[in-house]
Amino acid sequence: MVARIYNFPAVMAGDTWSKIGLELLFWSDTAKTVPILMDNNDIVMQIRTNFTTEVVTYQVRKGAGITVDGNSVLIEPFVVTFKPAVYVYDIQITYEDGTIQTYLQGTFTVKADATK
């Protein structure tokens, strides 16, 4: 499975990111009747300057910026403290059985704010 691409709307440096209120719902069937419970899986979102760098600009994970409720995964709002630039991100889940899957990736643009 290839990760879906979603480019977040730009956010101003120093502002609270919460425009999307990103919530992911996981189902084991196309009719969306059987939820995949996320409670026992590790979930992480990392923001970096590019996909090949080892340096993580910002990270949230389950229990520290990511809330899980059954099959719902919510990225909590956070203050954007990093410099204006176009960053990349992805959201990756490690399941109980060790399977690793990246579901979402794209750009995370931070713009300069005139208010200091």
Residue pairs with C-beta under 8 A, 6 or more apart in sequence:
1 101
3 90
3 102
3 103
3 104
3 105
4 103
4 104
4 105
5 104
5 105
5 106
6 104
6 105
6 106
7 106
7 107
7 109
8 19
8 20
8 89
8 106
8 107
8 108
8 109
9 19
9 20
9 109
10 109
10 110
10 111
11 17
11 19
11 80
11 108
11 109
11 110
11 111
12 80
12 110
12 111
12 112
12 113
13 80
13 81
13 82
13 83
13 84
13 110
13 111
13 112
13 113
14 79
14 80
14 81
14 113
14 115
15 79
15 80
15 113
16 77
16 78
16 79
16 80
17 77
17 78
17 79
17 80
18 77
20 75
21 74
21 77
22 74
22 75
23 72
23 73
23 74
23 75
24 72
24 73
24 91
24 103
24 104
25 32
25 35
25 71
25 72
25 73
26 35
26 36
26 38
26 71
26 73
27 33
27 34
27 35
27 36
27 71
28 34
28 35
28 36
35 70
35 71
36 71
37 70
37 71
38 62
38 68
38 70
38 71
38 72
38 73
38 93
39 68
39 70
40 96
41 62
41 68
41 93
41 94
41 95
41 96
42 61
42 62
42 93
42 94
43 61
43 62
43 66
43 68
43 73
43 91
43 92
43 93
43 94
44 59
44 60
44 61
44 62
44 66
44 91
44 92
45 59
45 60
45 61
45 65
45 66
45 75
45 89
45 90
45 91
45 92
46 56
46 58
46 59
46 89
46 90
46 92
47 56
47 57
47 58
47 59
47 82
47 87
47 88
47 89
47 108
48 55
48 56
48 57
48 87
48 88
48 89
49 55
49 57
49 85
49 87
49 88
50 88
51 88
57 82
57 87
58 78
58 81
58 82
59 65
60 66
60 75
60 76
60 78
62 68
62 73
65 75
65 76
65 78
66 73
66 74
66 75
66 76
67 73
67 74
67 76
68 74
75 91
80 110
82 110
83 110
84 110
84 111
84 112
85 109
85 110
86 107
86 108
86 109
86 110
87 107
87 108
87 109
87 110
88 105
88 106
88 107
88 108
89 105
89 106
89 107
89 108
90 102
90 104
90 105
91 102
91 103
91 104
91 105
92 100
92 101
92 102
92 103
93 100
93 101
93 103
94 100
95 101
